[in-house]
Amino acid sequence: MGIIGAGMSGLFLAHHLAAAGIDYTIFEKREAAGGTWHDNTYPGLHVDVITRSYEFSFARKHYWTKRYAPGSEIRRYLTDFAVETGIREHIRFRTEVQLATWEEGAWTLTSPGGVTERFDVVVAATGFLHVPKRPAFPGTETFAGHSWHSSEWDHSVDLKGKRIGVVGTGSSGIQIVSELGKRGHHVEHFIRTPQWIQVKENPKISLLEKLLLRVPALAGHWDRKMAALRLETDGSETWRLVPGPEREEMNARFRAKLAEEIPDPVLREQLTPKEPLGCKRIPKSPDYYRVVQRPNVTPVFGGVQRIEPAGIVDSEGERHELDVIVFATGFDTHAYMRPMGVVGPEGLTVDKLWAEGVYSYRGVGLPGFPNFFLLNGPFAPVNSIAIPTCLRDEVGFLMRLIETMRQEGYALAPTEEATQAFCGTVRAALPDTTYSLCDNWYTDQGGTPIIWPFTRAQHVDQYADASLADFERFEGRGALFD
Ligand code: N01
């Protein structure tokens, strides 16, 4: 099997393939494993779900220092995992797959230099936060200082004494401003749309907790306590639903916290989002509100009008002289495996399939593309469920499909009808969710959210309920079918 990407998804899948005795090769464009946790190294990077729900349940570690681990620890975890499991031996680093083509019952993967290899099954474990979004601000190229996207931090630039502008108020921008502000740097934070921010402490994991987590029965107790805390503070189930008492209570809690943290009524009003709570992913920070009131940090409300050699001109025409600009402006979250080209039978391409907007069969399959699968594709619950949990459901389903293909001797692709039926059910539920109430990276070009609108239990059930009748058979070649 060919896997594209050695991030969390690719490693998770590889582990399960190895356990099933299936041979695989992972293609990784970077020089190390870790995916988004390899790319993002910005100051202040932390995971925003409880660390224990972010590690693989079959590969627990005890070196975590914080309830929400720093990015460096997650990066270490994923690279250690690849080495300790032997998966690393199967990874081709610095090898970006440019094209996948279905030819005579198998996939040909083409890498730079025209190198090709054949695989019976291909899984794009490419993630959805890997193509930086760089808005075309007029004059960007004229800036005389240093600038970079948040996921491409330039650590060779010494920030001491520099005037730093940070554009964007998503999770990346909030974490960066919090950290640079705490370090005492001169920071100007360009806020086009104020965000609801969850004030969440990030305590150290105590020695007692570490000991407790080594005892399975006690660890179970701790996990339940954390799950309850997560539900209470994240309200991740609440974001899915439009008005109701639970949302009212959550709104009141956020407003009260904002009032407590920002005593100045003018600043509080400026920082108060106009968009409904939860329609965008909620950044979490223990200290952003405190930091933004420090004398070394200035929030600048409104957009960026243009960039000049000396800095940024804001939407009011005011000039801000800067030495460094960080664009925390997000990602092209609809790229998925692209820019890689995918060409299925009869010349069908993924670009053509998705011309009207991205979609998939249950987040993993594409009609017309036999034995080509995605992890965390369109309609996956990446908004509301921790990634390892999403993967547990998706990879469990893929392993069942692979076993079926082995037994039946055919390559499989979801039918257009089954895919449309699935998408229809999901789309019908989306107007009732908070996600449909503002512009966000969850929505496609038609304004329809492309994420899972239901519960975790329903996510599990949809795979249990999936029928072989949803799949079209193709003649397959390769080890799986020999
Ligand atoms: O990106 P975003 P992100 N002019 O898309 C602004 C995950 N993540 O990298 O709201 C001015 O959320 C844009 O403004 P607006 C997490 O899933 C996880 O921060 O469009 N501003 C917005 O404020 C997250 O959701 C973690 O008005 C412009 C910001 O840029 C996802 O990654 C940490 C602009 C983009 O926010 C993406 O987060 C970090 C323009 N032309 C990220 N264009 C952890 O778990 C865009 N913006 C640790």
Residues whose N, C-alpha, C, O or C-beta is under 5 A from the ligand:
A	BS01	N01	H46 V47 D48 L129 P135 V167 G168 T169 G170 S171 S172 G173 R192 T193 R281 V304 A328 T329 G330 F331 W441
